[in-house]
Amino acid sequence: MSRFVDRGAIVAAWVGIGMAATIAISFLLVIPIEPVYWLLSLPAGLLIGYYANARSGRRSGRWPRIVANGVVAGFVTAATMAILLVAVKGLFFYADNGYRDASLGAPLECPAGPGCVYARYLADGRGPALEAAGVRDVASFTSFYWAQQGSSAGTVFGLTLAGGLGGALAYGLARPRPRHPDEVVGRA
């Protein structure tokens, strides 16, 4: 047991990193459905906050330790989820070469990277909305794009961290209670 959190919370934080990586690979790379990633951030936090205390074997103890366990594991999971979201977005932003499925038309003629992402947004009919937001060129689009991604990462971080706290509170309310000292296992 450390001074602030139990050893089980540290193990749970590592599990949270793996869980975040699995969710990111599944819903940002393999089947790119970003809203599912957002929606899974809260339950992921709830699970990891609960697991941090279950892994620690918290049957008794003060609430601050239970909350700290969930928040630490939730924070690490939340940071990982946010970092992976931005990393995957960066990969696609800077590696875009203008390729499009043949059913959508010919490949876009654009400079690779931000220029192609901007051209893709314009080709999808988002030009008027971008112009209304003050986006008129690749440089302003890049600033706009990363502000949006930062906002999304902040939302994912906040939801996951809130879930970690919620999971800790749920564990604290539902945790198994210590047995009476006179009670013997196997006897009624």
Secondary structure, DSSP 8 states (H G I E B T S, - for coil): --SSS-HHHHHHHHHHHHHHHHHHIIIIIIS--HHHHHHHHHHHHHHHHHHHHHHHT-SS--HHHHHHHHHHHHHHHHHHHHHHHHHHHHHHHHH------GGG-S---S-TTHHHHHHHHHHTT-HHHHHHTT--SHHHHHHHHHHHHHHHHHHHHHHHHHHHHHHHHHHHHH------TT--TT--
